[in-house]
Amino acid sequence: MEKERKKVQKPKRETESNNLYDVSCLFFQKGIMGSFLLISIFGLLLRVSVSLHSYSGAGSPPKFGDFEAQRHWMEITTNLPIKDWYSNTTYNDLSYWGLDYPPLTAYQSYFHGLFLKYFDPNSVSLFTSRGHETHFGKLLMRWTVLSSDLLIFFPAVLYFVFVYHGGNRSSGDKSDVAWHIAVILLNPCLILIDHGHFQYNCISLGLTLGAVAAVLSRRNLLACVLFCLSLNHKQMSAYYAPAFFGHLFGSCLRRKNPPLEVLKLGLAVLGTFAIVWWPYLHSRDAFFGVLSRLAPFERGIYEDYVANFWCSTSILIKWKRLFTTPSLRFVSLVATTLTFLPSMIQQIVAPSSKGFLYGLLNSSFAFYLFSFQVHEKSILLPLLPATLLAMELPGVHSMLLMLCALLSMFPLLCRDKLVVPYMALYASSILLYLAPSGRRHIKKHLPRPMITFSIVTIHFVCSLTFHIIYLTIRPPEKYPYLFEAMIMNFCFSHILGFTVYTNAKQWMLSRQFASGDKEKKLD
């Protein structure tokens, strides 16, 4: 009997390594690696092209914009001791772009600041560098984003594609895999925000994507570490937390020793947080000082004109005027929780790879629509899992969501003088979905062609009208933000519809699970 068990166990270990080897061979034999490199080069050129244009707050003193905020954090972190990075002191005025992201963002700013300090010391000199906008300084700043994209987001995309399309998940068609790579890497919203407006979303999203790939390859400890790093770079990564919790907890419950599995994941989470937060764990005041900077409740329940529930309904209900900030915080928390809870429960009850990806999309939609302090750029969070699901979602839905997300950011990008790159990437997104693989994908999920064609036509006509009106007509003096409100409500209605649809899709997976498509019990 013992000999038979050894015979059973040995092939199992060999099978895992053989599968990895087979997938690697598949990638090179089918030329998928070559496709990834070519699309990466094109994506890099797109990013460089966008970076040649304007950015947030260009030439707009006294506080400029996000570009100056990122540069100022480099100035602070390279000139002050770590204990003062989040403290209001003589040398660190928190009212002027004080750090309001977790410590990993501060460390990233420090290393990028060292890079700037080496080549252009004046760009990060304390006090005197405020509003620094020399050509060389801007070039160095753009390079920090580009290098972050190449070092973190691009490898994470490769890791995901390797896992998702490898083995049983392989689509068997090189052109389809290449199209999926293009959808993820050429995300126009991410390119415009990071390389146009100026931010480092590629880092947090890249870490999240790496965590997703680790989950799909059943490396749960690695997934925990990577997702914790993402959370510690940008707190908005919490949009994905319900999906990660639901799937990992559900997976642990199906193992032989659930308490031990949960304990291992818990220790990985605590260990990662402890390492990142170590400089601020020496005292209670230091810890809560940083924590208080991460929740800017004083900014209100939404920022500018964002296509979520609170901002869209504020036309009829003046939330900020009628309710106090604490009451709005509580209501938004309840609404957000109730919206993501069904998706999370589904993954606890019936964890699956496809369900996990839908869970990421649905939980991020819940936070975008109902959470406190959402801004236009937050649409990047639902877009990431939407691109990962591009092979699963109906092609028309996937395309309309991407175009709707672009439209929702149009007023912001207009203020940044990024209309030209916006239009170019808008057109390139349409062309990507009209490519042979995109068209094939759209036709495959087209049960009612006439209804779908009507919806797409209405969307494009409305979208074109909004673009023309916003660029050519001045709004009435009595309603200066009329056009922003129109765009916002149009996009909100679409996003709300997508949320209902994708939640229904995720719960339909439970039927498959109950019908006998259960995964084998994990070891």
TORLUM-81660 format. One record per residue (C-alpha): residue in three letters; x, y, z. Coordinates in pm, whole numbers, plus 32768, in hexadecimal, padded with zeros to 4 digits. Layout:
ALAXYZ;...
end
This chain:
MET800080008000;GLU811880F4805C;LYS81C780AE7F12;GLU808580FB7E57;ARG805D82457F10;LYS81BF82AB7EB5;LYS817682577D4D;VAL804183387D58;GLN80F2845B7E04;LYS8228845B7D2D;PRO817B84907BDE;LYS80B185AD7C7D;ARG81EC86787CC7;GLU827A86247B75;THR8134868B7ACD;GLU814287EB7B61;SER82A688277AE6;ASN825587867995;ASN81228866796D;LEU81F8899979AD;TYR82F6892078AE;ASP81E388D377AE;VAL81498A2C77D8;SER829F8ACF77A8;CYS82D68A05766A;LEU81768A5F75F3;PHE81BF8BD1761B;PHE82FD8BC2754E;GLN82808ACA7448;LYS81478B9373FF;GLY820B8CD873F5;ILE81438D6B7517;MET82828DF275B6;GLY82D08EA1746F;SER81738F357464;PHE81978FB075C9;LEU82E3905B7579;LEU825791047441;ILE811F917F74F6;SER81FA91F37618;ILE82D392C1752B;PHE819D935C7491;GLY810D939D75EE;LEU825594407652;LEU824A95237520;LEU80E395867572;ARG814995DF76D6;VAL827296AE765F;SER819397647562;VAL809297BF766E;SER81A79832775B;LEU820F993B765D;HIS80CC99F776A5;SER80579AC277D0;TYR80129A467932;SER7F429A957A65;GLY7F789BFB7ADE;ALA80769C5D79D3;GLY80D09DCC7A07;SER7FB69DFF7B02;PRO803E9E8E7C49;PRO802A9E987D70;LYS7FE39D217DA5;PHE7FFC9CA97C3C;GLY7F789B3E7C33;ASP7FC599CB7C52;PHE811399F57BA1;GLU81849AEB7CAC;ALA80F59A0D7DC1;GLN81CB98E67D50;ARG830199C07D29;HIS82C69A5D7E80;TRP82B599067F25;MET840B98BC7E8D;GLU84869A087F1A;ILE840499B68078;THR847B984D8088;THR85DB9897800B;ASN861599C180F1;LEU856699678238;PRO858A9841832A;ILE848A972A82FE;LYS83D997848445;ASP837C98DC83B7;TRP82EE986E826A;TYR8188986B82E7;SER81AB997283FA;ASN81529AE283E2;THR82999B938436;THR83599CCF83E0;TYR83F39C1B82B7;ASN82C09B548250;ASP81809C1B821E;LEU80729B1381F7;SER7F849C148162;TYR80699C1D8031;TRP80439AC37F98;GLY80879A0280D7;LEU80B8988C80AD;ASP7F6497E280B8;TYR7FBA96868039;PRO8042955780FB;PRO81B7952C8146;LEU820C9468800A;THR81B7959E7F3D;ALA82A19666801F;TYR83BB956A7FE5;GLN837B95747E70;SER838C96F27E7C;TYR84D496D87F3B;PHE857D95F97E39;HIS84F996C67D17;GLY856A97FF7DD1;LEU86CC97737DEA;PHE86C597427C71;LEU865B98AC7C3A;LYS8753992B7D3E;TYR8873987E7C8B;PHE882899137B34;ASP877A9A5A7B93;PRO87A79ABB7D05;ASN86E09BFE7CD7;SER85A49B397C80;VAL85889AAE7DE3;SER86379BB57EB8;LEU85769C087FF6;PHE848D9D397FD2;THR85379DCD7E9D;SER84BE9CBA7DB2;ARG83499D027DDA;GLY82A89D1F7C84;HIS83E79CA17BDD;GLU83909C747A6C;THR84D49C7679A5;HIS84DF9BA1786A;PHE85EA9ABB78FA;GLY852D9A997A44;LYS83ED9A38798D;LEU84AD993E78BA;LEU8537989579F4;MET83DD988C7A93;ARG834597ED795C;TRP845C96EB795D;THR840996807AC3;VAL82A696267A58;LEU831A9579791C;SER841C94A779D7;SER8319944B7AE2;ASP822D93D579D0;LEU833C9304792B;LEU83BE926C7A6E;ILE8272921E7B18;PHE813B922D7A3C;PHE81CB918E78FF;PRO825F905B79B3;ALA811890357A76;VAL8056902C792C;LEU81438F1F78A9;TYR81198E5479EA;PHE7F9D8E6B79D0;VAL7F948E0B785F;PHE80858CEC78A4;VAL7F9D8C6479B3;TYR7E4C8CB67915;HIS7E968C3277B8;GLY7F768B167827;GLY7F0B89AC7855;ASN7D92897C7850;ARG7D548AF3782C;SER7E0E8B0A76E3;SER7D2E8B9375D6;GLY7DEF8AD274CC;ASP7DF58C0473EA;LYS7F288CE473E3;SER7E688E0E7357;ASP7D668DFE7471;VAL7E778DF5757B;ALA7F2A8F1974D1;TRP7DE28FDB74CA;HIS7DB08F9C763E;ILE7F1390157686;ALA7ECB915175BD;VAL7D8591947679;ILE7E3E918777C7;LEU7F8292387766;LEU7EE79346768B;ASN7DDF93B0778A;PRO7DAA951A7717;CYS7D2D95977868;LEU7E5F951B7922;ILE7F4A95AC781B;LEU7E9E97027821;ILE7E99971A799D;ASP7FF8969C79E3;HIS80B5972978B7;GLY7FD898567871;HIS7F3198D579AE;PHE805798467A77;GLN803697387B7F;TYR80C995E37BD7;ASN7F9595047BC3;CYS8065940B7AFC;ILE811593A87C40;SER7FE493587D16;LEU7F2592C07BF1;GLY805991F97B8C;LEU807D916C7CEB;THR7F0991167CEE;LEU7F26906E7B9B;GLY804D8FA37C1B;ALA7F798F3B7D46;VAL7E5B8ED57C5E;ALA7F478DFE7B8E;ALA7FCE8D617CCE;VAL7E6A8D097D3C;LEU7E1F8C6C7BEA;SER7F5D8B9B7C06;ARG7EFD8B3D7D6F;ARG80268BED7E0D;ASN7F518C857F1E;LEU806B8CF78004;LEU810F8DB77EE6;ALA7FBA8E497E8E;CYS7F8F8EC87FF2;VAL80E58F6E7FF5;LEU80B390177EA2;PHE7F5490907EF1;CYS7FC8911A8043;LEU80DB91D77F8C;SER7FD492637EA0;LEU7F0092D37FC9;ASN803293758061;HIS807794347F23;LYS7F1694BA7EEF;GLN7DFC94897FE5;MET7D0594817EC3;SER7D7B931E7E81;ALA7C8492CC7F98;TYR7B8492CF7E7D;TYR7BFD916B7E37;ALA7C1490F67FA2;PRO7ABB904B7FB4;ALA7B0C8F787E82;PHE7C618F0E7F08;PHE7BD28EC48060;GLY7AA68E027FDA;HIS7B6F8D2C7EE8;LEU7C968CE27FCF;PHE7BB78C9A80FA;GLY7AD48BBC8027;SER7C078B027FA3;CYS7C8B8ACF8105;LEU7B3E8A398173;ARG7B5E89318064;ARG7CB888BC80CD;LYS7D0787A381BD;ASN7D66888782E0;PRO7CA589D282BD;PRO7D1B8A768405;LEU7E898A3C83AB;GLU7E5A8AC8824C;VAL7DAB8C0082D1;LEU7EC28C2B83D4;LYS7FD08C1B82C7;LEU7F238D2381F4;GLY7EE78DFC8328;LEU80588DED8386;ALA80BB8E4B8221;VAL7FD58F7C8232;LEU804C8FE9838C;GLY81B88FB28331;THR81A0908281F2;PHE80EC91A082A3;ALA81E6919683C3;ILE831091B682D6;VAL827792D58210;TRP820093918346;TRP833093428420;PRO83B494AC8438;TYR8262951B84C4;LEU822393FF85B9;HIS8308948C86C7;SER81F49561875B;ARG807B957C875C;ASP808396EA86F0;ALA816396A385C5;PHE80859584854E;PHE7F3D9643856F;GLY7FE1977984DB;VAL801D96BE8396;LEU7ECA961283A6;SER7E13975E83C9;ARG7EB597D88285;LEU7E2296B581C1;ALA7CB3971181FA;PRO7C769874817B;PHE7B09988581EB;GLU7B129A0181E7;ARG7B1299FD8069;GLY79AA99858061;ILE78F698547FDE;TYR7965988D7E75;GLU7A5E99637DB9;ASP7A109A307C80;TYR791699897B93;VAL793798117BB0;ALA784497157B17;ASN77DC96707C5D;PHE769896647D25;TRP76D997857E14;CYS7748987E7D0F;SER763F981D7C0F;THR751F98317D08;SER75A399767D9D;ILE74E69A297C86;LEU73A699CF7D40;ILE742799917EA3;LYS752B9A827F2A;TRP75E4997F7FFB;LYS76F89A688074;ARG75FD9B6F80E0;LEU74F89A908182;PHE75D7999A823C;THR770899B08319;THR7850990C82B4;PRO783997FB83C3;SER76D897998356;LEU7741978D81E8;ARG786C96B78246;PHE778895BE82F1;VAL768495B581D9;SER778F958A80CC;LEU783094718196;VAL76E493B981B3;ALA769193EB8041;THR77EA93777FD1;THR77E3924580B4;LEU768891DB8044;THR76F591FA7ED8;PHE7834912B7EEC;LEU77B1902E7FEA;PRO76F98F477EF2;SER78308F307E19;MET790F8EE27F44;ILE781E8DDB7FCE;GLN78118D307E7A;GLN798A8D007E84;ILE79878C7E7FE9;VAL787B8B7F7F8E;ALA78FE8B1D7E35;PRO7A618BA07DF8;SER7AD58B887C8F;SER7BD08C397BB1;LYS7ACA8CD47ACF;GLY79F18D317BFA;PHE7B1D8DD77C9D;LEU7B538EB87B6C;TYR79E38F147B6B;GLY79FC8F527CE2;LEU7B17904A7CA8;LEU7A4391027BA9;ASN790991057C7F;SER79AE91707DC4;SER7A68928C7D12;PHE792192FA7C6F;ALA787F92FE7DCA;PHE798E93E27E55;TYR798F94C37D24;LEU781594F27D2D;PHE77D795177EA3;SER7914954D7F71;PHE798596928014;GLN7A7397827F60;VAL7A7596FD7DFC;HIS7B1097C27CDD;GLU7B1497967B62;LYS7C5C96D47B60;SER7BC595C47C3C;ILE7B26952B7B04;LEU7C7E94917AC4;LEU7C3793957BD8;PRO7B0692EC7B37;LEU7BAF930579E3;LEU7CCF921F7A46;PRO7BF790E87A8A;ALA7B1B91497961;THR7C4B912C787B;LEU7CAE8FE27920;LEU7B508F6178D2;ALA7B598FDF776B;MET7B4F8E7776E8;GLU7A238E2577C6;LEU794D8F5F77B7;PRO787E8F9E767D;GLY795890697590;VAL78589180756F;HIS784091A876EA;SER79B891AD770E;MET79DF92B675FF;LEU78C693957681;LEU794F938777E4;MET7AA793F7776D;LEU7A159515769C;CYS792D957877B7;ALA7A54958478A9;LEU7B10966277B4;LEU79E6974B7791;SER79BF9764790D;MET7B2397EF7920;PHE7AFD98DA77F7;PRO7ABC9A1C78C0;LEU7BEB99D4799C;LEU7CCB99947871;CYS7C4B9ACE77C5;ARG7CB99B9A78F2;ASP7E0F9AF678D1;LYS7E1D9B58775E;LEU7E2E99EB76F5;VAL7D1B99F375EE;VAL7DFE998774CD;PRO7E8A984C7576;TYR7D2D980575FE;MET7C94980674A2;ALA7DB297347416;LEU7D8E962A7523;TYR7C129632750B;ALA7C3095E27397;SER7D3A94D873D4;SER7C54942C74D1;ILE7B3F941473CF;LEU7C36938D72CD;LEU7CAF928673C5;TYR7B4D91FF73EC;LEU7B18920E7273;ALA7C5391407234;PRO7C128FDA71B7;SER7C2F8F3C7312;GLY7B59904F73AA;ARG7A4B902B72A1;ARG7A4D8EB372C8;HIS7A278EDB7440;ILE79058FD07415;LYS784D8EEA7321;LYS787C8DBE7407;HIS77B78E6B751D;LEU76A68F097449;PRO75588E5A7496;ARG747D8F78741A;PRO75399039730A;MET742D914172C8;ILE740191A37436;THR757A91A9746A;PHE75AE92797330;SER74A7937373A9;ILE754C93947500;VAL76A593C87466;THR761C94C9736F;ILE756D958F7482;HIS76AA95887555;PHE77879608743B;VAL7692971A73D4;CYS766E9794753C;SER77E5977F7578;LEU78359840743A;THR773399487497;PHE77C6997575F4;HIS7925999C7567;ILE78BB9AA27469;ILE77E69B667562;TYR78F49B66766E;LEU7A019BE0757D;THR79399CE374BA;ILE781E9D71758F;ARG78359E3F76CD;PRO77449DD377E0;PRO763E9EC9786A;GLU76C79FB07979;LYS75BE9F347A6A;TYR762E9DC97A37;PRO77A79DD279F7;TYR77CE9C597A2B;LEU769F9BEF795D;PHE77679B2D785A;GLU78359A787963;ALA76F09A117A0B;MET7663998E78C2;ILE779B98BD787F;MET77A1984479E6;ASN763797C779E5;PHE766097247890;CYS77929661790A;PHE76F296117A5B;SER75C7956B79B4;HIS76B2949178E7;ILE779094317A0D;LEU766193DD7AE3;GLY75DE92FC79CC;PHE7732925179AC;THR773692167B26;VAL75E3916A7B26;TYR7646909679F9;THR779A90237A7E;ASN770A8FCF7BD6;ALA76048EF67B2B;LYS77158E517A5A;GLN77DF8E007B91;TRP76B78D617C43;MET766A8C907B0E;LEU77BD8BEA7B49;SER772E8B5F7C8E;ARG76308A9A7BC3;GLN774989FA7AFF;PHE77F789AC7C46;ALA76BE89097CD5;SER767F88487B91;GLY77BE87827BB3;ASP78D288677B3A;LYS797088667C96;GLU7AE788837CA1;LYS7BA987677D41;LYS7BF0878C7EB2;LEU7D3488487EE3;ASP7E5187A67F9D;
end
